[in-house]
Amino acid sequence: MQTTVNLPISGMSCAACAGRIEKQLNKQPGVSAQVNFASETAQISADLSQTDIPALIETVRKTGYDVPSRSLTLALEGMSCAACASRIEKMLQRIPGVTASVNLATESASVSFPAGSVSDDALIDAVRRAGYDAHVRGDDEHGNDDSARAARLLRRSGQQLLLAALFTLPLLAEMAAMFSGQHGWLPRGWQWLLATPVQFWLGWRFYRGAWHTLRGGAANMDVLVALGTSVAYGYSAVVTALNLHHQHVYFEASAAIITLILLGKWLEARAKGRTAGAIAELLALQPRTARVERDGTLLDVPVAELRSGDLIVVRHGETIAADGTVQDGRAQVDESLLSGESLPLEKTAGSRVFAGTRNLDGMLRVRADSVGSQTQLAEIVRLVRTAQGSKAPIQQLADRISAVFVPVVLLIALVTFAASWWLLASASAALIPAVAVLVIACPCALGLATPTAVMVGIGLGAQRGMLFRNAAALERASRVDLLVVDKTGTLTEGKPQVTRIVDLAGVGDDTLLQLAASLEQGSEHPLAKALLQAAQARGLALQDAADFAVEPGAGVTGVIAGQAIRVGSPDWVAPLLGADRVPLTQLLNEGQTVIGVARDGAWLGLIALADALRSDATRAVATLQQRGVRVVMLTGDNAHTAARIAQAAGIKEFVAQTLPQDKAAYVRARQQEGHTVAMVGDGVNDAPALAVADVSFAMHSGSDVAIEAADVTLMHGSLAALADAMALSRHTVRKIRQNLFFAFVYNTLGIPLAAFGLLNPVLAGAAMALSSVSVVSNSLLLKRWQPRNP
């Protein structure tokens, strides 16, 4: 199939770049490409039977350039079961370059594609061709649009349920009277009058859904319900019209089935609303207004109108409206719902504060740095929404089954009808088991089993300061049996302090510290920050450094006042300079971290630092080991310091003096042995290992590179939170398996019972309606989970 697509390309600097990309693209089979340097796009005509869009994008990237991507979320309308989700996903992914994941529980689709290659309208049209509706969901800070829409739908479904119940109750009373041996008191004409509005007015949603999905070449739950109830209603209407008194009518069955399904949908909508409670609670943290000081006057300003640089006054008991820096004042601030940290933190001038946190006492004047969608709270909400909308690998089985489930059920119902007619010699009697098969075989529970548990689990983690990037990370964390931990900033506080300075060249302690701090002033490493703090405490002025370079895992080099300075690991410097190792050995034997300083190829001295073990490290390590997780520490520090920290933390295995590539190689080696490896770190040097680990954890206090590479971010930097995250993961996956078990067993037992005539269609409708509710309710039990660290 020949198609034309425009790919945006970034990174081109001249026409030669465009020519190079064009040449590489045209080497691909079935591809004719023209790259425009001015518009930074590639117009490609490709035969999709010989190549695909991801392959073209990969070609551009291998050439040394990039194809920017765009992601958005579509809010979907009209889905009724897992087959609907599969249908929409398939239609979206037919658009070249589009990757889509549809979530039945959140009624949304996460879509990504090359920026500019697909319009929003094209995506919405694809959904509509599948028989549903959609609109692009924006970053609404308070979630007003989604909440209002959900409230309207819930109210409307409640009204429809009430009307359906009023029409259906007399029919059920008539059925009960007949079962008790009494003569029916409701004439068939009145039964027809009561059943008709239920069938074609209140049940119209099923006909509409069935028509749209059949028109799109698929089948879903609406097809089963519409077909099953129509057969029961149609047969009864014919019997009533022809006045065939000797034949039974089943008006009560068709009406009761629709009413019970409406009841199930209403209960399901209420329960699903509760699964999204984490986002609602996070959004509720954001205040509606802020008290802003402008031109010496205090004004109450809507949060949406806040500007960066505004001076916000936060009084006792009020919620902070923006991320910012305290200008003056002192207060205790509760950050628990944002970070999971239970204890309030004292904030004074210079402290960072965040939107959504609460001032417990005192008053603060805060200079707004980030407002609106740029705050950390808004970013957390986006991350949680994206993660809740993602799919766990365990859901793939349910998706494959759902794709073929409805056609198979239709076949089973047809076989049931034919076999029952042959055995019972009565077409009317054969209708009952066939209708029961159609009604009970709804794949709703199967479609909700995984996403509802994922929504609750990820939301629960966010409330406790554990941000899972996606559902796959949540699932993989449940299988971890080996945890690799970094030392500095992970097991330790990450706030080392200078304990001793050894002057080997007679330059003076201050000069030695001044040179080391001047060179390290551009680094984010905890040791560099310790040097800067020590220099600041001594009142030393920092000098400008030129030609700054980093040797990952070893140290830094640069030029200060025309002299080449080297600061880093003594083992990186000593072999070149032949330093006197006596003081070095003494410091190492004391378990201190030591860095060396050299100038123009000559030793200047040594600086010793010490870092305290985190207060919760020993308990967290013991908890993980009790749960069967093997803990190994990897550090670039020396063996003496590593041994001291490992012993204090209760870690039996450690590897010292590792470079970043060594950490990544260690992780790969353990994976090849069959382990599911997790890595936790906080520094730039941890990023390679974080990237290759099966699950990666990063401390929020760490570097941006580490956080970007991680699957899970621990907001308040606690190792206890890491143990909690793994426990939550296992608990969530356990719930998913329970849900899938219930869903499979329900259909495995229900369909045969219905096919053999052992299940009345009304009971089948009730069972089908309650199956989805039971799955969602079981997922909601996750909310009872509490960390249990010994």
Rosetta blueprint (number, residue, H / E / L):
1 M L
2 Q E
3 T E
4 T E
5 V E
6 N E
7 L E
8 P E
9 I L
10 S E
11 G L
12 M L
13 S L
14 C L
15 A H
16 A H
17 C H
18 A H
19 G H
20 R H
21 I H
22 E H
23 K H
24 Q H
25 L H
26 N H
27 K L
28 Q L
29 P L
30 G L
31 V E
32 S E
33 A E
34 Q E
35 V E
36 N E
37 F L
38 A L
39 S L
40 E L
41 T E
42 A E
43 Q E
44 I E
45 S E
46 A E
47 D E
48 L L
49 S L
50 Q L
51 T L
52 D L
53 I H
54 P H
55 A H
56 L H
57 I H
58 E H
59 T H
60 V H
61 R H
62 K H
63 T L
64 G L
65 Y L
66 D E
67 V L
68 P L
69 S E
70 R E
71 S E
72 L E
73 T E
74 L E
75 A E
76 L E
77 E E
78 G L
79 M L
80 S L
81 C L
82 A H
83 A H
84 C H
85 A H
86 S H
87 R H
88 I H
89 E H
90 K H
91 M H
92 L H
93 Q H
94 R L
95 I L
96 P L
97 G L
98 V L
99 T E
100 A E
101 S E
102 V E
103 N E
104 L L
105 A L
106 T L
107 E L
108 S E
109 A E
110 S E
111 V E
112 S E
113 F E
114 P E
115 A L
116 G L
117 S L
118 V L
119 S L
120 D H
121 D H
122 A H
123 L H
124 I H
125 D H
126 A H
127 V H
128 R H
129 R H
130 A L
131 G L
132 Y L
133 D E
134 A E
135 H E
136 V E
137 R E
138 G L
139 D L
140 D L
141 E L
142 H L
143 G L
144 N H
145 D H
146 D H
147 S H
148 A H
149 R H
150 A H
151 A H
152 R H
153 L H
154 L H
155 R H
156 R H
157 S H
158 G H
159 Q H
160 Q H
161 L H
162 L H
163 L H
164 A H
165 A H
166 L H
167 F H
168 T H
169 L H
170 P H
171 L H
172 L H
173 A H
174 E H
175 M H
176 A H
177 A H
178 M H
179 F H
180 S L
181 G L
182 Q L
183 H L
184 G L
185 W L
186 L L
187 P L
188 R H
189 G H
190 W H
191 Q H
192 W H
193 L H
194 L H
195 A H
196 T H
197 P H
198 V H
199 Q H
200 F H
201 W H
202 L H
203 G L
204 W H
205 R H
206 F H
207 Y H
208 R H
209 G H
210 A H
211 W H
212 H H
213 T H
214 L H
215 R H
216 G L
217 G L
218 A L
219 A L
220 N L
221 M H
222 D H
223 V H
224 L H
225 V H
226 A H
227 L H
228 G H
229 T H
230 S H
231 V H
232 A H
233 Y H
234 G H
235 Y H
236 S H
237 A H
238 V H
239 V H
240 T H
241 A H
242 L L
243 N L
244 L L
245 H L
246 H L
247 Q L
248 H L
249 V L
250 Y L
251 F H
252 E H
253 A H
254 S H
255 A H
256 A H
257 I H
258 I H
259 T H
260 L H
261 I H
262 L H
263 L H
264 G H
265 K H
266 W H
267 L H
268 E H
269 A H
270 R H
271 A H
272 K H
273 G H
274 R H
275 T H
276 A L
277 G H
278 A H
279 I H
280 A H
281 E H
282 L H
283 L H
284 A H
285 L L
286 Q L
287 P L
288 R L
289 T E
290 A E
291 R E
292 V E
293 E E
294 R E
295 D L
296 G L
297 T E
298 L E
299 L E
300 D E
301 V E
302 P E
303 V H
304 A H
305 E H
306 L L
307 R L
308 S L
309 G L
310 D L
311 L E
312 I E
313 V E
314 V E
315 R L
316 H L
317 G L
318 E L
319 T E
320 I L
321 A L
322 A L
323 D E
324 G E
325 T E
326 V E
327 Q E
328 D E
329 G E
330 R E
331 A E
332 Q E
333 V E
334 D E
335 E L
336 S H
337 L H
338 L H
339 S H
340 G L
341 E L
342 S L
343 L L
344 P L
345 L E
346 E E
347 K E
348 T L
349 A L
350 G L
351 S L
352 R E
353 V E
354 F L
355 A L
356 G L
357 T L
358 R E
359 N E
360 L L
361 D L
362 G L
363 M E
364 L E
365 R E
366 V E
367 R E
368 A E
369 D E
370 S E
371 V L
372 G H
373 S H
374 Q H
375 T L
376 Q H
377 L H
378 A H
379 E H
380 I H
381 V H
382 R H
383 L H
384 V H
385 R H
386 T H
387 A H
388 Q H
389 G H
390 S L
391 K L
392 A L
393 P L
394 I L
395 Q H
396 Q H
397 L H
398 A H
399 D H
400 R H
401 I H
402 S H
403 A H
404 V H
405 F H
406 V H
407 P H
408 V H
409 V H
410 L H
411 L H
412 I H
413 A H
414 L H
415 V H
416 T H
417 F H
418 A H
419 A H
420 S H
421 W H
422 W H
423 L H
424 L H
425 A L
426 S L
427 A H
428 S H
429 A H
430 A H
431 L H
432 I H
433 P H
434 A H
435 V H
436 A H
437 V H
438 L H
439 V H
440 I H
441 A L
442 C L
443 P L
444 C H
445 A H
446 L H
447 G H
448 L H
449 A H
450 T H
451 P H
452 T H
453 A H
454 V H
455 M H
456 V H
457 G H
458 I H
459 G H
460 L H
461 G H
462 A H
463 Q H
464 R L
465 G L
466 M E
467 L E
468 F E
469 R L
470 N L
471 A H
472 A H
473 A H
474 L H
475 E H
476 R H
477 A H
478 S H
479 R H
480 V L
481 D L
482 L E
483 L E
484 V E
485 V E
486 D E
487 K H
488 T H
489 G H
490 T H
491 L H
492 T E
493 E L
494 G L
495 K L
496 P L
497 Q E
498 V E
499 T E
500 R E
501 I E
502 V E
503 D E
504 L L
505 A L
506 G L
507 V L
508 G L
509 D H
510 D H
511 T H
512 L H
513 L H
514 Q H
515 L H
516 A H
517 A H
518 S H
519 L H
520 E H
521 Q L
522 G L
523 S L
524 E L
525 H L
526 P H
527 L H
528 A H
529 K H
530 A H
531 L H
532 L H
533 Q H
534 A H
535 A H
536 Q H
537 A H
538 R L
539 G L
540 L L
541 A L
542 L L
543 Q L
544 D L
545 A L
546 A E
547 D E
548 F E
549 A E
550 V E
551 E E
552 P L
553 G L
554 A L
555 G E
556 V E
557 T E
558 G E
559 V E
560 I E
561 A L
562 G L
563 Q E
564 A E
565 I E
566 R E
567 V E
568 G E
569 S L
570 P H
571 D H
572 W H
573 V H
574 A H
575 P H
576 L H
577 L H
578 G L
579 A L
580 D L
581 R L
582 V H
583 P H
584 L H
585 T H
586 Q H
587 L H
588 L H
589 N H
590 E L
591 G L
592 Q L
593 T E
594 V E
595 I E
596 G E
597 V E
598 A E
599 R E
600 D L
601 G L
602 A E
603 W E
604 L E
605 G E
606 L E
607 I E
608 A E
609 L E
610 A E
611 D L
612 A L
613 L E
614 R L
615 S L
616 D L
617 A H
618 T H
619 R H
620 A H
621 V H
622 A H
623 T H
624 L H
625 Q H
626 Q H
627 R L
628 G L
629 V L
630 R E
631 V E
632 V E
633 M E
634 L E
635 T L
636 G L
637 D L
638 N L
639 A H
640 H H
641 T H
642 A H
643 A H
644 R H
645 I H
646 A H
647 Q H
648 A H
649 A H
650 G L
651 I L
652 K L
653 E E
654 F E
655 V E
656 A L
657 Q L
658 T L
659 L L
660 P H
661 Q H
662 D H
663 K H
664 A H
665 A H
666 Y H
667 V H
668 R H
669 A H
670 R H
671 Q H
672 Q H
673 E L
674 G L
675 H L
676 T L
677 V E
678 A E
679 M E
680 V E
681 G E
682 D L
683 G L
684 V H
685 N H
686 D H
687 A H
688 P H
689 A H
690 L H
691 A H
692 V H
693 A L
694 D L
695 V E
696 S E
697 F E
698 A E
699 M E
700 H L
701 S L
702 G L
703 S L
704 D H
705 V H
706 A H
707 I H
708 E H
709 A H
710 A L
711 D L
712 V E
713 T E
714 L E
715 M L
716 H L
717 G L
718 S L
719 L H
720 A H
721 A H
722 L H
723 A H
724 D H
725 A H
726 M H
727 A H
728 L H
729 S H
730 R H
731 H H
732 T H
733 V H
734 R H
735 K H
736 I H
737 R H
738 Q H
739 N H
740 L H
741 F H
742 F H
743 A H
744 F H
745 V H
746 Y H
747 N H
748 T H
749 L H
750 G H
751 I H
752 P H
753 L H
754 A H
755 A H
756 F L
757 G L
758 L L
759 L L
760 N L
761 P H
762 V H
763 L H
764 A H
765 G H
766 A H
767 A H
768 M H
769 A H
770 L H
771 S H
772 S H
773 V H
774 S H
775 V H
776 V H
777 S H
778 N H
779 S H
780 L H
781 L H
782 L H
783 K H
784 R H
785 W L
786 Q L
787 P L
788 R L
789 N L
790 P L
